[in-house]
């Protein structure tokens, strides 16, 4: 008997803990079997735009804009990028679980999937809490792991999306016009 379970890979990052609960944003990148091709494309875009593997907030505005424009122009990332914004509370882990579960459930084929979830900076202890929280929300989780920005182009994309959306929502003069264009075109899904 063939196993037709679809593998889903979910990369999660956040922004806003510094606002002490006024604003918290979770960005989620979901991919399937095309994951390796997306990583190769992201690494090429990182090199061509000179963004490199650095964090969003440490990248120059010119390189940020060039990187985001290339990501958003690529058809490869259509329907793979989403975010959730929260405006109250400090239970960041719970908000991350809520956003991640919504993204996976909206992207998953009915009940025929299993998700591998990679969360930026997640500790060994917290991965069990996140896994249990996702399962409690009826997400079929195969594994939950912590990952660092430096180690994977998809987690770097999640970091960039978190920073980009935050910049857009906060009215950053360099990112707001591109953010408004992206939102109007539906290129990034708000959960």
C-alpha positions in Angstrom: 0.0 0.0 0.0 1.4 3.4 -1.0 1.7 6.2 1.5 0.3 9.3 -0.2 0.9 11.5 2.8 2.1 15.0 1.7 5.2 16.3 3.5 4.9 20.0 4.5 7.8 22.0 5.7 7.1 25.1 7.8 9.6 27.8 8.7 8.6 30.3 11.4 10.1 33.6 12.7 8.8 36.5 14.7 9.2 40.1 15.4 8.0 42.4 18.1 9.0 41.1 21.5 10.7 44.4 22.0 7.3 46.2 22.0 6.3 44.5 25.3 3.0 43.2 24.0 1.9 46.2 21.9 2.8 44.4 18.6 3.9 40.9 17.8 4.2 39.4 14.3 4.8 35.9 13.2 5.9 35.1 9.7 5.5 31.6 8.2 6.9 30.1 5.0 5.3 26.8 4.0 6.7 24.5 1.3 6.3 21.0 0.1 8.5 18.8 -2.1 9.9 21.9 -3.9 11.8 22.9 -0.8 15.3 22.2 -2.2 14.6 24.2 -5.4 13.3 27.1 -3.3 16.4 27.1 -1.1 18.6 27.2 -4.2 16.6 30.1 -5.6 16.7 32.0 -2.3 20.5 31.5 -2.1 20.9 32.9 -5.6 18.7 35.9 -4.8 20.6 36.5 -1.6 23.9 36.5 -3.6 22.6 38.6 -6.5 21.0 41.3 -4.2 24.0 41.2 -1.9 21.7 40.6 1.1 23.7 37.6 2.0 22.8 35.5 5.1 22.5 38.4 7.5 19.5 39.3 9.5 16.9 41.7 8.1 17.6 44.5 10.5 21.3 44.4 9.8 20.8 44.7 6.0 20.9 48.0 4.3 17.5 49.4 3.1 18.7 49.2 -0.6 19.6 45.5 -0.3 16.4 44.8 1.6 14.3 46.4 -1.1 16.1 44.5 -3.9 15.8 41.2 -2.1 12.1 41.6 -1.3 11.3 42.7 -4.9 13.1 39.6 -6.3 11.2 37.3 -3.9 7.9 38.9 -4.7 8.5 38.9 -8.5 9.3 35.2 -8.4 6.3 32.9 -9.0 8.1 30.2 -7.0 6.9 31.8 -3.7 3.3 32.3 -4.6 1.0 31.0 -1.8 3.9 30.1 0.4 4.2 33.2 2.5 1.9 34.3 5.3 1.9 36.2 8.6 -0.2 37.0 11.6 -0.1 40.2 13.7 -1.2 40.5 17.3 -1.7 43.7 19.2 -2.0 42.6 22.8 -0.5 40.1 25.1 2.9 38.7 25.9 2.5 35.0 25.5 4.7 35.0 22.4 5.0 31.3 22.2 1.2 30.8 22.3 0.8 33.5 19.5 3.5 31.7 17.5 1.6 28.4 17.9 -1.7 30.0 16.9 -0.2 31.6 13.7 1.7 28.5 12.8 -1.3 26.2 13.2 -3.5 28.5 11.1 -0.9 28.6 8.3 -0.4 24.8 8.2 -4.1 24.1 8.3 -4.8 26.5 5.5 -2.0 25.1 3.3 -2.5 21.4 4.1 -4.4 18.9 2.0 -7.3 17.9 4.2 -5.9 15.3 6.6 -3.3 13.8 4.3 -0.1 15.5 5.5 2.6 15.6 8.1 4.4 18.8 9.0 8.0 19.4 9.9 8.2 22.8 11.7 11.3 24.8 12.1 11.2 27.8 14.4 13.9 30.4 14.7 15.8 30.2 18.0 13.5 27.6 19.5 15.1 25.9 22.5 15.2 22.1 23.0 12.7 22.4 25.8 10.3 24.7 24.0 10.1 22.5 20.9 8.1 20.0 23.0 5.7 22.7 24.1 5.3 24.0 20.5 4.8 20.5 19.2 2.1 19.8 21.9 0.4 23.1 21.2 0.2 22.4 17.5 -1.1 18.9 18.0 -3.7 20.3 20.4 -4.9 22.4 17.5 -5.2 19.3 15.4 -2.0 19.9 13.3 -0.3 16.7 12.2 3.3 17.4 13.3 6.1 15.0 12.5 8.8 17.1 14.1 9.4 20.5 15.7 13.0 21.9 15.7 14.8 25.1 16.5 16.9 26.6 13.7 19.1 29.6 13.3 18.9 32.3 10.6 22.4 31.5 9.5 21.7 27.8 8.8 18.9 27.9 6.2 17.7 30.2 3.4 14.0 29.5 4.2 14.3 30.6 7.8 16.2 33.7 6.5 13.2 34.4 4.3 10.9 34.0 7.3 13.1 36.6 9.1 13.0 38.9 6.1 9.2 38.6 5.9 8.8 39.4 9.6 11.0 42.4 9.2 9.5 43.5 6.0 5.9 43.3 7.2 6.8 45.0 10.5 8.5 47.8 8.5 5.4 48.2 6.3 3.0 48.3 9.2 5.1 50.8 11.2 5.3 53.1 8.1 9.0 52.7 7.3 9.6 55.2 4.4 11.8 52.7 2.5 9.6 49.6 2.8 6.0 51.0 3.1 5.4 51.6 -0.7 6.6 48.0 -1.5 4.6 46.6 1.4 1.4 48.3 0.2 2.0 47.0 -3.3 2.5 43.5 -2.0 -0.6 43.6 0.2 -2.8 45.0 -2.6 -1.6 42.2 -4.9 -2.2 39.5 -2.3 1.4 38.2 -2.5 1.7 37.7 1.3 -1.3 36.2 3.0 -2.5 37.7 6.3 -3.9 35.0 8.6 
